[in-house]
Amino acid sequence: MRLAKWYNLFLDILVGGLLIFIVTLALLQIGARYIFGGAFTWSEEGNLFLWAWMILLASIRAEHMRVDFVVKYFPRTARKIIIVLIGLISLFLLALLFWGGMEMIKLTQSDFYITLPWISVKWLFVALLISAVLWAVTIITDTIQALRAQTIREL
């Protein structure tokens, strides 16, 4: 349980740090535009790049909508089966997302940003892979916790 708290804290700090960096970069861009008469050429693409990373990483910790008001009327054994099925379906969909991200990395590895020539477009899809793996960890731990909660209720 402590590991899950540290994991969640790490994700929160990472996403918060990205948000602070994005806001700082946007403010620097605005300031440069008004003070120097022109913005940094790379800041808009850099901000979009960071937004993609932040959104993908933040989605891991988001509370996802569940419609479980019907599930609670099933017997406990059926509820456990449903919990496991939802976890497996979610992992399968994440595997498809991961595979698509791998294909996009292959496709875009030699594409570079116009104003950020040192960053390949593939790094957007690397964010997708990293968030898919971390999201899978979250789904597995959430499923285990939900099964434990069902077991505790049986006692």
Secondary structure, DSSP 8 states (H G I E B T S, - for coil): -HHHHHHHHHHHHHHHHHHHHHHHHHHHHHHHHHHTSS--TTHHHHHHHHHHHHHHHHHHHS------TTGGGS-HHHHHHHHHHHHHHHHHHHHHHHHHHHHHHHHHTT-B-SS-TTSBTHHHHHHHHHHHHHHHHHHHHHHHHHHHHHHHHH-
